[in-house]
Amino acid sequence: MTAVYLVAFVVGAIAVLASLLLTEVDVGGGHGIGHATGDGMPFLSLTSLSAAVLGAGTGGLVSTWAGLGTVPAAIVAAASAAVLLGLLQGVALPYLRRQQSNSHRSRSSYVGLLGTVTLEIPPDGWGEVSFVDADGNRVRSRAVSDEPSALAKSTRIYVSDLDGDAVRVVAVPDSELPHNEGF
């Protein structure tokens, strides 16, 4: 069982680091690096699941090394997963939400920007888009659309509104994009 807990610890640690360092932090709840539109279960985000796996691996490893049996170690692993998930949802993410709202530019500055679909956006779900904000920073955000058909990867989009923790986008036909002369 020690090997299982060690794998859970390593996978959870790498996933938590990746979700916090390499992607947009899941501050809206319910998105995988990301994010549902508020109607999902926020504890099922990539960051939250990664934290739970890390907690289970840590609790299981410590319990096994302390000489507890299989069942008590599993109980400690489950409790550790719940505690770490609770800390993430109850302490860390609210702090990140406050920091996000304290930024010089709010998410409302995204409205009107052009970008590209990076993860297909189905008509009845969410996907992901990438665009450059007013400060020149690359932003990857959960996105929803009212388009009647799916917006495929690489589709040019216009950010039309904010929808909870996602941006609402519309497809931009190539004929409507500004063209740079000489390129």
C-alpha positions in Angstrom: 0.0 0.0 0.0 3.0 2.3 0.6 3.6 2.4 -3.2 0.0 3.4 -3.9 0.2 6.3 -1.4 3.6 7.3 -2.8 2.2 7.4 -6.3 -0.8 9.5 -5.1 1.6 11.9 -3.3 3.8 12.4 -6.3 1.0 12.7 -8.8 -1.0 15.0 -6.5 2.1 17.2 -5.9 2.9 17.5 -9.5 -0.7 18.3 -10.5 -1.1 20.9 -7.8 2.1 22.6 -8.8 1.2 22.5 -12.5 -2.3 23.8 -11.8 -1.1 26.7 -9.7 2.1 27.6 -11.6 1.4 26.8 -15.3 -2.3 27.7 -15.7 -4.9 30.2 -14.7 -5.6 29.6 -11.1 -9.0 28.1 -10.4 -10.5 30.9 -8.4 -14.0 30.8 -9.6 -14.8 27.4 -8.4 -15.8 24.6 -10.7 -13.3 24.9 -13.5 -10.4 23.0 -14.3 -7.8 25.4 -14.7 -10.2 26.2 -14.9 -14.1 26.5 -14.9 -17.8 25.8 -14.8 -20.3 28.6 -15.0 -21.3 28.2 -11.4 -23.7 25.3 -12.0 -21.1 22.6 -11.4 -19.4 21.2 -8.4 -16.5 23.5 -7.5 -14.6 20.7 -5.6 -14.2 18.8 -8.9 -11.8 21.3 -10.4 -8.3 20.2 -11.4 -6.8 22.1 -8.6 -9.2 20.7 -6.0 -8.9 17.1 -7.2 -5.1 17.5 -7.3 -5.1 18.7 -3.7 -7.3 15.8 -2.6 -5.0 13.3 -4.2 -2.0 15.0 -2.6 -3.7 14.9 0.8 -4.6 11.3 0.4 -1.1 10.4 -0.6 0.4 12.3 2.3 -1.9 11.0 4.9 -1.5 7.4 3.6 2.3 7.6 3.5 2.6 9.1 7.0 0.1 6.5 8.4 1.9 3.6 6.7 5.3 4.8 7.9 3.8 5.2 11.4 2.9 1.5 11.3 -0.9 1.8 11.0 -2.7 -1.1 9.3 -4.3 -0.9 5.9 -7.8 0.2 7.1 -6.6 2.9 9.6 -4.1 4.2 7.0 -7.0 4.4 4.4 -9.1 6.3 6.9 -6.3 8.8 7.6 -5.7 9.2 3.9 -9.3 10.0 3.3 -9.4 12.4 6.2 -6.2 14.1 5.0 -7.7 14.5 1.5 -10.9 16.1 3.0 -8.8 18.4 5.2 -6.6 19.6 2.4 -9.6 20.0 0.1 -11.3 22.0 2.8 -8.3 24.2 3.3 -8.0 24.9 -0.4 -11.7 25.7 -0.8 -12.1 27.5 2.5 -8.8 29.4 2.9 -6.6 29.5 -0.2 -9.2 30.1 -3.0 -11.0 32.9 -1.2 -7.7 34.6 -0.6 -6.9 34.3 -4.3 -10.3 35.6 -5.3 -9.6 38.7 -3.1 -6.2 39.2 -4.7 -7.8 38.9 -8.2 -10.3 41.5 -7.4 -7.5 43.8 -6.1 -5.7 43.8 -9.4 -5.2 47.1 -11.3 -7.4 45.9 -14.1 -10.4 43.8 -13.5 -11.7 40.9 -15.7 -14.1 43.4 -17.2 -11.2 44.7 -19.2 -11.3 41.4 -21.2 -14.6 42.5 -22.9 -13.8 43.6 -26.5 -10.6 41.6 -26.9 -9.9 39.2 -29.7 -8.5 35.7 -29.1 -8.4 32.1 -30.2 -10.2 29.0 -29.0 -7.7 26.6 -27.4 -10.1 23.9 -26.2 -13.3 23.4 -28.3 -16.4 25.2 -26.9 -19.5 23.0 -27.4 -22.9 24.8 -27.7 -24.1 23.5 -24.3 -20.8 23.5 -22.3 -17.5 25.3 -21.8 -14.1 25.3 -23.4 -11.0 27.5 -23.2 -9.8 30.5 -25.0 -6.5 32.4 -25.1 -6.0 36.1 -25.7 -3.7 39.0 -24.7 -5.0 41.4 -22.1 -4.4 45.2 -22.1 -1.1 44.8 -20.2 0.2 42.4 -22.9 -0.2 39.3 -20.7 -1.3 36.0 -22.3 -4.6 35.0 -20.6 -6.1 31.5 -20.8 -9.7 31.5 -19.6 -12.7 29.2 -19.4 -15.2 30.3 -22.1 -18.8 29.7 -23.0 -20.7 30.7 -26.2 -24.2 31.1 -27.5 -23.2 30.0 -31.0 -25.5 27.3 -32.4 -22.6 25.0 -33.2 -19.3 24.1 -31.5 -16.4 26.6 -31.8 -13.5 24.5 -32.9 -9.9 24.9 -31.7 -8.1 27.8 -33.4 -11.4 29.6 -34.1 -10.9 33.4 -33.8 -13.2 34.8 -31.1 -14.4 38.1 -29.6 -14.9 38.4 -25.8 -18.4 39.8 -25.6 -19.2 39.5 -21.9 -18.3 37.9 -18.6 -20.3 35.0 -17.3 -19.5 34.0 -13.8 -15.9 32.7 -13.9 -15.9 32.3 -17.7 -15.8 34.7 -20.6 -18.7 34.7 -23.1 -17.4 34.7 -26.6 -18.6 34.9 -30.2 -16.9 33.6 -33.3 -15.4 36.3 -35.6 -15.5 35.5 -39.3 -12.1 36.1 -41.0 -13.7 38.8 -43.2 -14.4 40.9 -40.1 -10.9 40.7 -38.6 -8.6 43.7 -39.0 -5.9 43.1 -41.6 -2.4 44.3 -41.1 -1.0 45.7 -44.3 2.5 44.4 -45.3 2.3 41.1 -43.4 
